[in-house]
């Protein structure tokens, strides 16, 4: 027997056409496109996608998209920008890189390599002129050299650009780079000197070039005395066999770092005490915390010194330490084992606490907006994907990022999308029971606050039941419960697909029925082109979650300053 039609059971067929409440599996606006999860979302413009690429990267892909496919999509946009406006592309690369707005330099160096191969002369010149600003270390330069050969050959402009990297630095700083970063990515400084053949311009620089190209025994006798002191320190360290000698070399104060020492030196606590006394850069210090812990240096006086340096806001800002890198260090250190389990240690509480403080201090001072704020964390299955090849998932990073705003805004609430996916017997239409795959989702207040440690928060959110992705839930929930909200923050991968209303429609309905001109901030956790924010609504803002400038940007937007 055929099933009755809607009109036969008293349903007005015209009520099924509703452009203000559209299921997310259907297109609500001609500008929307289907996302990887099957729902419909808006797309960001090319420059927004370039920014996501620069700050989020593509390593590891997303829950739905392979890294190779995501990289291909992002690379196509970078190539397009290099073809249409390479000077603007370079300006954006420099801004992100110089201000420490991204956790990794790889995307910026890749984009700079693309720009350096632009057919536009001004674009090529701008890219190569910016090389010293973006490739600030020898490692960066080697990575750029690897990328650039994917797009062009070693023509005169590239030769001059790389040569300037070697000639514009003070000789002492160049010597530091030469002995600290000796080879990476299949390149050495000798290789790049051979390709760029820079003009020394002075005996001191000529001596250093000679040393890089031929080694100390082959340096011309008349130039040997011109070598910077750090070169002799490096050579002395390679010949030394006792920890007292290594400590003495470090104590000379010429800037010897752990990378300049032989492996045998790094197993001695006295060597590390000498390095700490001279000063270890913030990022290097974070990476060496497991070793320092195993050597017994994270307790007592030295431990207090390390903890104080780790959380020093000025040092974090001057070192361009990205907050996400601090979060990764905190999560790794608190776990007590390396990502591959190759080494273990017992975390020291004061170091874990210092890393927690460092995460917040790595952001520039944020002025609170004073607005009623709802922080909504997408913790659905797709948010379990790792971010940019880091030992950190989207849901863990989202929880930590939300804490920055929570620590700033006094009037805030934190909720998460939770639920389940299961096979169940359900009551179908006309009373027919069937076995089906049911996805559910709901909004749950989360028991997290800035008073809890970040590793504890991440572990807590990782254990919450995953629901289907419905990014309209925060507005639907707030309207249903008559909760007064000025700004909704949604931390998501934008792969929404489940709900009966699109997020931008839910926001409009909330505004209309509550009489509040509420704003929506969408914090993107992946480098795709998707967004739930309506690009034409000035009350909706789409930002990249890994941009270190985001907390201040969100606060300004919430206040209505932008």
N, C-alpha and C positions, 0 to 999 in steps of 0.2 A: 504494500500500500504506500503510495507516495506521501512524503511529508507535507503537511499543510503549508501554504505560503503565509507570509506575515500578515497580509491583509485579511486572510481567512480567519485568523485568530485575534482580530481586533487591534492590530498594530498599525498606526498611521505610517505608511511607507516613507512619507516625506520627512518624518522626524529622524530618519537614518542618515540624512545628508546634513552634516554639521561641520562647517569649516573653522569653528572655534575650538572644537574638541576632536582632534584627529589622532587616531592610533599611531604610535611611533613606527609601526611597520608600514605606514602609508605616507605618501608625500603630502605635507601640509602647505608647502610653499614651492613655487616653481624653481626657486634657487637651491633647493635641497637636493642632495644626491644620496644614494644608498651607501651606508657605511659597511664595514667588513662584517658586522654582526647581523646585518639584514634590516636595520632601522634606517630612518632618514634623518640626516643632519645637514647643517649648512657647511660651506667650505670657506676656509680662510683664503685671503689673497696671496699672491706670490711672495710679497715681502714678509708677510706674517709667517709663511712656511719657511722662508729662508732663516728667519729668526729662530723658529723652533729647531731647525736643523743645527744652527750654530750653538744653541744652548742645550738641546736635548740629545742631539746626535741620533744615530740609527743602529748602533751596535746592539745585537741581540734581538732586533725587530720588536714586534708587539705580540700579544696573545694570538692575534688573528693573522698577522703579516710577517713573513719571513724577513730576516735582516737584509738579504740581498734585494728583495722587492722594495722594501722601504727605502733602502739606500738609493736604488735606481730612481724612484720617484723624486726623492729630495735632490739628487744630483741633477736631474733634468731641470728642476727649478733654478738651481744655482747656475747651470749652464745658460739658461734663458736670461737670468739677470746679468750675467757676464756679457751676453750678446747685446742686450738692450740698454743697460745702464751700469757699466762696470765701475765707474767712479763712485756711484752711490753704493754699490755692493762692497767696495773696499772700505768706504766710510763706516758701514755697518759692521764689517769684520773687525776693524780697528776698535770701534766702540765696545763691542762685546769682549774682545781680547784684553784691551788695556784696562778696562774697569773690572776685570775678574768676574764677568757675569756668567761664565760657563764653567762647568767642572772639568772639561777636557779641552785641550787646544786642537785636537785632531780636526774637528769640523772647520775651524777657522783657517787652519793651515791648508786644508784641502780646498776651501773656497778661494783662498788667496792664490793658490796654484792655478785654479781655473781662471781667475781674473787676469793672471799674468800671461795667459795664452789668448786673451781677447783680441779680436781683430781691430778693436778700437785702440789707437795709439795712446790716447790719454788714459784709457783704462789700464793698459799694460804698464805705463809709467807710474800710475798711482799705486798699482799692486806692488811693484818692485821697490818703490820708494817706502812703502809701508812695511817691507820685510823685516827690518830691525825691530819695529814696534811689536809685530806679531810673533816673530821667531826670536824670542828674547834669550833663549839658551841654545847651546850646541845641539841638544836633542831636538828642539823645535826646528832648527835649520836642517838637520838630517832628514827629518820627517817631511819638510817642505821639498827637499831635493828628491825624495822618493815619489811624492805626489806629482811634482811638476813634470817629470818625465812621462807621465801618463797623458799629458796634453800638449807638450811642445818639446823642441830640441834646445840645445844650448847655443842660442843665437847671441848676438852682441848685447842685447838689452838684459838678458838673464845673466850673462857673464858679469856685466857691470853691477847689476843688483846684488849678486852674491859677493862680489869683490868689495862692495861698500860695507857689507856686514863685517868684513875683516879689517877694513881700513878706518872705519868711523869710530870704533870702540877704542877707548884708552888702552894702551898696551897691557897694563896690569889686569884689567877686566878681561881682555882677550886671552891672556895667559891662563887666567882662572878657568875660562870656558874650555881651553885647549886640554888642560890636564884633568878636569872634572868629567867632561863628556867626551871621551876619546873616540868612541865609535857607537853608532846606533843605526838600526834600519839598513845595515849593509854598507853604510858610508863611514868615512873617517874625514877628519879635517884635511889630511894630506890629499885625499881624493878631490875635495872641493877647492883647495888651493891650486891643484893641477888644472882643474877645469876653469877657474875664474882668474888665475894668474894676476892677483892684485899687486899694485905697486907699493912697496913698503914705505917709502918716504922718509925713513929714519933708520939709523943703525940699530936702535932698540927693537923696532918692529921687524926689521930685516933679520935680526938674530932670532926672534921668535918664529918667523916664517921658516927659517933654516932649520930650527929645532923641530918644528912640526913635520917638515918634509923629510928630514934625514936622521933625527934622533940626536941625543946629546953628544955621543962620541964623534959624530960627523960635523958638528957645528964648527964653522970657521973659527980658528983661535982668536982672531981679532974681534969676533962678535960674541964669544962665550961670556965675557964679562958684562955684556949688555942685557943678558937674559933677566927677566923679573925674578925676584927671590922665590916666588911660589914654585917656579920650575925646578930650582935646586932642591927645595923642600920635597917636592914630589919624587925626584930622583933619589934623594937620601932615604925616603920612606920605603922605596922599592928594595933598597939594599939592606935595610935594617932587619934584625931578627929578634930583638928584645923589646918588650912593651915599654920599658923605660925610655928607650931611644925614640919610639913613636910618640910617646907623651911629650918628650922634649921638643921634637920637631913641631908638633901641634902648638906647643907653648910659645914658639917663636912669634906667633901672631900674624903670620902672613896669609891666613885664610884657608889653611888645609882643611878639607872636608873628608868625611868617611869614604867617599867614592875614590879619593886619591890614595887610599891606603891599601896594602895587600890584604887578602882575606885573613891571613894569620893574625893580623892586628885586631880584627874586629871581635875576637872572642875574649878580650881582656877588659875588665871593668875600668881599670885605670886609664885606658885609652879613651873610653867613652866619657869618663869624668873630665879628661882634658878637653875633649871636643865640646862638652856641655859648657865648660868654663869659657871657651872662646865664643860659643854661641852657635847653635844648630838652627837653621831655618825652620819655620813652623811646619811646613809640609813634610820635610825630611824627618823632623822629630816625631811626627805622628806615625810615619811609616816604620820607625825604629822602636816604637813602644814595646812590642812583644820581645825584641832582643834585650832592651833595657830592663824589662821585667824579669826575664830569665837570669840576667846578670845581677839581680838584686839591687838595682839602682832606682827603683820607683817608690822606695820607702825612706823615711828619715829626712835628713836635710836635703839630699839630692832629689828625693821624690817630691818634696815641697817645691823645690826650684823648678822641676819639670812641670808640675801642675800649674804653678804660677805662670810659666811661659805659655803653656797650652791655651789658657783661657784669657790671655792678654788681648784685649780688643784692638789696641793700636798695632800690635805685631801682626795680628790676623789681617787687618785692613792693609797694612803696608806690604804684606807678603802676598796679597791678592788670593788669600786662601778661600776657596769656594765652600759655602756651608754644606753642600752635599758631600764633598770630600771629607769634611769633618764628621758628618753623619756616618759615612761608610767606615771611617776609622773608629768611631765610637761603637758601632755595631760589631765590627770585627774584634776589637779589643775586648769588649764585654763578653763575647762568645767564648774566649779562651782558646781559640784554635784558628788556624789559617783557613782560607776558603777551601783548599784541597785537603785539609787535615794533615799537612806535612809537619807542622810544628804546633806545639801547645804551650800554654802558660797559665798561670793563676792570676786573674786580673786584680790589680790593686784598686780598692775603692776610691781613693782620692784621685787617681788618674781617670777612672770612669766618670767621676763627678766633674772633673776639669774638662773632659771632652764634651760632656753634656752642656756645660756653660759655654764652651767654645762654639758650639753650634749656633746658639743664639747671638753670641758676640760677633760672629763672622758676618752677620747682617749689619748694615749701617743702621744707626739709630732711627727707629721708626716712631713717628708722632702718631698717637692714637687718633682715630676718626671720631670717637665718641658715639658711634652709631650702634643701634641694636643689630647684632650680627649673628647669623646662623652659619656655622661651618659644617658642611655636609660632605662626608667622605664616601666616595664610591669604593666599596670593598668587594665588588662582584668578582666573579671568576676571572674575567679578563684583566683585572688589576693585579693578578698574581704574577704577571709577566715581569721579568727582570728589566731593569732600566739601563740602557746604554752599556751593556756588558759588565755592569757593576753587581756586586753581591747584595743587591737591594731591589725589592719589588716596588711596583707602582703604589700598592696599598701601604707599604711601610713608609715610603717617602711622603705620600700624601698625609699620613698621620703626623709625621714630624713637621712638615711644612705648615700644617694647620696650627701647630703649637706656637709658631712664631706670632701669628695673629692673636691666638688665644692669650699669649703672654702680654700682648699690647692692649687689647680691647677688653675693658672691664665687663661690658654688657654683652656676653656671648653665650651661645649654646653650641654643643657639638653632637652631631648625629651621624649615623652611618646607615648605608643601604644593606640590610641583612635579609636573609630568607633561606630558601632551599630549592633544590632541584630533585625531584623524585618521581618514581612510577607509583601511581595510586589508582584505586578504583574511584571514579568520580561519577556524579549524577549528571548525565547529559540532558539534552533537550527532550522534552516529552517523557521524562522519567527513565530513559534508557541508561543503564549503567555501562560504563566502559572502562577499560584499563588504559591509562594514558600517561604521557610524560608531562608533568606539571611543574612549571617554574613559578615561584612566588617571590615576592619582595616586599619589604616593609621598611619603615624608618625607625631606628632604635636610638635612643639617647646613649651616648658612649661614656663609659667611666674613665675618661682620660682628662688630664689637665697638665699644664706646664710644671706642676709640682712633682709629677711622676718622671722617672728617668726615661730617656728616649728609647733605650733598648727594651724597657718594660712596656712602653706604649706600642712599639712595633710588634712585640711578641703578643700583646693583647689583641691588636687588630688582626694579626695573622691568624688567630684562633677563632675569630668570629665566623658564624655560618654565612656562606656566600649566597647572595640572592641574584635574581635576574637584574639586568641593568635598566633602571628607570630613573633618569636624571630629572624628571619632573617631580619626583617625590617630595623634595624639600618645600616647594611652593604649595603642592597639594596638601601636605601635612600641616603646614603653617596656616593655611586657609581653613582647613577642617577644624583645627583646634584654636582658631582665632588668636594665633600667636603674632604679635606685632614685631615685624622684622624690617629693618631699613636696607640691609645688604645681605644677600645670599651668596655664600662662597661654595662652589662645587668643585671638588678635586676629582678629576675623572679622566679617562682615556677617550671620552666622547663616543664610545661605542654603544650608546643607548638604543634600546629596541623594544622594550617590553610593555610600556605603559599605554593607557588609553588616551593620553593627551601629550602633546609635545612640550618640552620645557619652556619654550618661549610663549606658548599659549597659556601654560599654567601661570607664568609670571604675569602676563596681561590680566588674567582672571583675578589673581591675587591683588593686583593694583586696583582693579575696578571695584571689587567687593570689600576690600579693607580700607580703601581710601588712602593708601600709603604709596608714594612714588618709589616703590622698592627698586633696588638695583641688583644686578646679577653679575658676579665675577666667576668666570669659568677658568679654572687653573688646569691647563692641559698637561698631562703626564706622559704623553707620547708625541713623537715627531710626525704625526700624520697631518693630513689637510683638513681633518674634521673638527667641527665645533658645534655645540648646542646653542651657542649665543647667536642671536640675530645680528648680523654685522651692521644693519641699518638703524638699530635701536641705540641711541646714545646712552641709554641706561643699562647697557650690557657691555661687558668688557671681557675679552679673551686674552689670556696671558700664558706664557710658558712657565711651567712650574719650576724649572731649574735656572731661571734668570734670577740672580742674586738681588736685582733691583725690585723684584716683585712686591715684597711686603710694603715698601714705601709707596709704590705705584697703586696698590690696592687701597691703602689708607687715603691717598689723595683722591682716588676715584670715589670712595665711599663718602668723603666729605663734600664731593661735588666740585673739587678744585680742577678736575680735568674732565 
